[in-house]
Amino acid sequence: MNFCHVINDRYVNNLIVLMSSIFENCKGDHCFYILSNGLKNENEKKIQQFAEKNFSKVFLIMVDDSCLKNVPLKRKDFDKTPYYKLLLPLLLPENVNRILYMDVDMIVLKDLTALYMVDFNGAALAAVPDPLVNTRDLNYLKKMQVNLQKGQRYFNSGLILFNIELMRSIYCLEDALNYIEKNGSTFKFHDQEVLNGLFLNNYKQLPEIYNYLTVYRSIPDLLQYLMKIKKDILPNIVVLHYANPTKPWKKNYIGKYEEYFWKYAKVSPIYDNIRINEKNSIVEQVKALYNTLKRKIIK
């Protein structure tokens, strides 16, 4: 399988944990195309050695992001890397016809072959509709011209199977840059907004099991999960996406299934480099939850 990830030095360890879950659940040799604007030598070596140990290859692609100079950044901890996936059709080698892009805050729980071999049916990409945006943010959907009654669904860009063969013939970076110039001042979700703006009517909808957001859907959902009284749907999930304000490797993580991040972190070569004392605590979780709710109330 061909995988793609966009990272900087801060997310190398997270990439390796994700790779660990891929190697555990997806047999065979794989190719990982890593887009960055430059990694430290030791980080490049770390990724390469781990892939080689698992009979896979890594191709590091250096990105000149000068063409992205005007992209809006909505989070202080972000640089331009989220937008690098807009460059994929231009940077991948000619022998790559499809590729699975994954954010590095994901964990794979089952084999990805069925997902990877999905029939595009002429679509430019395949992705999972965002269950939160499509139910909670109707004003945003209106701005994005999403018509739920006609079956349109705004998709999450954390996992995308790209039909690179088709995109080479229909995709133009200038279209993406023009969209950013026109709409960037109102962006909420970086590259996700651009990809929806361009491909909302040209993507194949995938089931939620391939990009399950680990955020709590409501206060009752949180309480039922913590008290372990809600029916567990985990056996059906293929990919967990920790698309939370806090992450499972932080002590103030708010969300579900952090134990699966640590499961694959423990069998990866970087486990000793992760600060074990940042594993979650109920006290820090309550504090983070309180701050989150307070921001929403004030907002």
C-alpha positions in Angstrom: 0.0 0.0 0.0 1.0 3.6 -0.5 0.7 5.9 2.5 1.3 9.6 2.7 1.8 11.8 5.7 2.8 15.5 6.2 4.9 16.2 9.2 7.5 18.4 10.8 10.0 17.4 13.5 7.4 17.8 16.3 5.3 14.9 14.9 7.9 12.3 14.1 7.2 10.2 17.2 3.4 10.3 16.4 4.1 9.1 12.8 6.2 6.2 14.1 3.3 5.1 16.5 0.9 5.3 13.6 3.3 3.2 11.4 3.6 0.7 14.3 -0.2 0.2 14.1 -0.1 -0.1 10.4 2.6 -2.8 10.5 0.8 -4.7 13.1 -2.5 -4.8 11.2 -1.6 -4.6 7.5 0.7 -7.3 6.3 3.0 -6.9 3.4 5.5 -4.3 2.3 4.4 -0.6 2.1 5.6 2.7 0.8 5.5 5.8 2.9 5.7 9.2 1.2 6.6 11.8 3.8 6.1 15.4 2.9 8.0 18.0 5.0 10.0 21.2 4.6 12.9 19.4 6.2 13.5 17.1 9.1 16.5 16.7 11.4 18.9 13.9 10.3 18.2 11.8 13.3 14.5 12.0 12.7 14.9 10.9 9.1 17.1 8.0 10.1 14.6 7.0 12.8 11.8 6.8 10.3 13.9 5.0 7.6 15.2 2.4 10.0 11.8 1.6 11.4 10.3 1.2 7.9 13.2 -1.0 6.7 12.9 -3.2 9.8 9.3 -3.9 8.7 10.2 -4.5 5.0 8.8 -1.2 3.9 10.2 1.9 2.2 10.2 5.6 3.0 10.4 8.4 0.5 11.1 11.8 1.9 9.8 14.6 -0.2 11.1 18.1 0.4 8.4 20.7 0.0 9.0 24.2 -1.2 6.0 25.9 0.4 6.7 29.4 -0.9 3.6 29.0 -3.1 1.6 28.7 0.1 2.8 32.0 1.6 -0.7 33.5 2.1 -2.5 30.4 3.6 -4.3 31.2 6.9 -3.1 29.4 10.0 -5.8 29.1 12.6 -3.8 27.4 15.3 -0.6 28.6 17.0 1.0 25.2 16.9 0.6 24.8 13.1 2.9 25.8 10.4 1.9 25.3 6.7 2.2 21.5 6.7 -1.5 20.8 6.8 -1.8 22.4 3.4 0.9 20.2 1.9 -1.6 17.6 0.9 -2.8 20.1 -1.7 0.5 19.5 -3.4 0.2 15.7 -3.5 -0.7 15.3 -7.2 2.2 17.5 -8.1 4.9 15.8 -6.0 4.2 12.1 -6.1 6.1 9.9 -8.6 4.4 8.9 -11.8 4.1 5.2 -10.7 1.8 6.2 -7.8 -1.9 6.0 -8.9 -3.6 5.9 -5.6 -2.4 6.8 -2.1 -3.9 6.8 1.4 -3.3 10.0 3.3 -3.5 9.8 7.1 -3.0 12.4 9.8 -0.5 11.3 12.3 -2.9 11.5 15.2 -4.5 8.3 14.0 -4.2 4.6 15.0 -5.0 1.7 12.8 -6.9 -1.2 14.5 -7.6 -3.5 11.5 -6.5 -4.3 8.0 -6.8 -1.5 5.5 -6.9 -3.5 2.3 -10.7 -3.2 1.8 -10.4 0.6 2.2 -7.3 0.9 0.0 -8.9 -1.1 -2.9 -12.2 0.8 -2.8 -13.7 1.5 -6.2 -13.6 5.3 -6.7 -16.5 5.1 -9.2 -14.9 8.0 -11.1 -14.5 10.2 -8.0 -11.3 12.2 -7.3 -11.0 11.0 -3.7 -12.7 8.9 -1.0 -13.3 10.3 2.5 -15.5 10.0 5.6 -18.2 12.6 6.2 -17.5 14.6 9.4 -20.2 13.5 11.9 -19.8 16.6 14.1 -19.7 19.3 11.5 -22.6 17.7 9.6 -24.9 17.7 12.6 -23.7 20.7 14.7 -22.5 23.5 12.5 -25.3 24.2 10.1 -24.3 27.9 9.6 -20.8 26.7 8.5 -22.4 24.1 6.1 -24.5 26.9 4.6 -21.4 28.9 4.0 -19.8 25.9 2.4 -22.9 25.4 0.3 -23.5 21.9 1.6 -27.0 20.7 1.0 -27.7 17.9 3.4 -31.1 17.3 1.9 -29.5 16.4 -1.4 -27.1 13.9 0.3 -24.1 16.2 0.3 -21.8 15.7 3.3 -18.9 17.7 4.4 -15.9 15.4 4.8 -13.0 15.2 7.3 -9.6 15.5 5.7 -7.7 13.5 8.3 -8.0 10.4 6.1 -8.3 10.6 2.4 -7.8 8.0 -0.3 -6.6 10.0 -3.3 -7.3 8.9 -6.9 -4.0 10.4 -8.0 -4.3 9.0 -11.5 -7.5 11.0 -12.0 -6.4 14.1 -10.1 -3.3 14.5 -12.3 -5.7 15.3 -15.2 -8.3 17.4 -13.4 -6.5 19.1 -10.5 -4.9 22.5 -10.7 -3.0 24.0 -7.7 -4.0 27.4 -9.0 -7.7 26.5 -8.3 -6.8 25.7 -4.7 -4.8 28.9 -4.3 -7.6 31.0 -5.8 -10.1 29.3 -3.3 -7.8 30.2 -0.4 -7.4 33.8 -1.6 -11.2 34.2 -2.0 -12.3 32.4 1.3 -9.2 32.3 3.5 -10.4 35.1 5.8 -13.3 32.9 7.1 -11.4 29.6 7.3 -12.0 27.3 10.2 -10.3 24.0 9.2 -7.3 24.8 7.0 -6.8 22.4 4.1 -10.0 20.6 4.9 -12.0 23.7 3.9 -10.1 23.9 0.6 -10.6 20.2 -0.3 -14.3 20.4 0.5 -14.6 23.6 -1.5 -13.1 21.9 -4.5 -14.3 18.3 -4.2 -17.5 18.3 -2.3 -19.4 17.1 -5.4 -16.6 14.7 -6.5 -15.8 12.4 -3.7 -16.9 8.9 -2.6 -18.4 8.8 0.9 -16.8 6.2 3.2 -18.3 4.7 6.4 -17.3 6.3 9.7 -15.3 3.2 10.8 -12.5 4.4 8.6 -12.1 7.7 10.4 -13.7 7.5 13.8 -13.3 10.7 15.7 -12.6 10.0 19.4 -14.2 13.1 20.7 -17.2 12.9 23.0 -20.4 13.6 21.1 -22.3 15.0 24.1 -22.2 15.2 27.9 -24.3 12.0 28.2 -21.8 10.3 25.8 -18.9 11.4 28.0 -20.6 10.1 31.2 -21.7 6.8 29.7 -18.2 6.2 28.3 -16.4 7.0 31.6 -18.9 4.8 33.5 -18.6 2.1 30.9 -22.3 1.7 30.5 -22.6 2.5 26.8 -22.5 -0.3 24.3 -19.0 -0.4 22.9 -18.8 0.1 19.1 -15.1 -0.3 19.0 -15.1 -3.8 17.4 -16.3 -2.2 14.2 -13.8 0.6 14.0 -10.8 0.3 11.6 -9.1 3.7 12.2 -9.2 5.9 15.3 -8.7 9.6 14.8 -7.7 11.6 17.9 -9.0 14.8 16.4 -9.4 16.3 19.9 -8.3 19.6 21.4 -5.9 17.6 23.5 -4.1 14.4 22.5 -3.8 11.0 24.1 0.0 11.5 24.8 -0.9 14.5 26.9 -2.0 14.2 30.6 -5.1 16.5 29.9 -6.5 14.3 27.1 -10.3 14.5 26.7 -11.7 11.7 24.6 -12.1 8.0 24.0 -9.8 5.1 23.5 -6.4 6.6 24.6 -5.3 3.0 25.5 -4.9 2.1 21.9 -2.4 4.9 21.3 -0.4 3.6 24.2 -0.8 0.0 23.0 1.0 0.8 19.8 3.4 3.3 21.3 4.7 0.5 23.6 5.7 -1.7 20.7 7.3 1.1 18.7 11.0 2.1 19.0 10.2 5.5 20.4 8.2 4.5 23.5 11.1 5.5 25.8 11.1 9.0 24.2 7.5 9.7 25.0 7.0 11.3 28.4 5.3 8.6 30.4 4.3 11.0 33.1 2.1 12.8 30.5 -0.3 9.8 30.3 -3.8 10.8 31.1 -5.1 11.5 34.6 -8.7 12.0 35.6 -7.8 15.3 37.4 -6.2 16.8 34.4 -9.1 15.6 32.2 -11.7 17.2 34.4 -9.7 20.5 34.3 -9.4 20.4 30.5 -13.1 19.6 30.2 -14.0 22.5 32.4 -11.9 24.9 30.4 -13.4 23.6 27.2 -17.0 24.0 28.4 -16.1 27.5 29.8 -14.8 28.6 26.4 -18.0 27.4 24.7 -20.2 29.2 27.2 -18.3 32.4 26.9 -18.3 32.1 23.1 
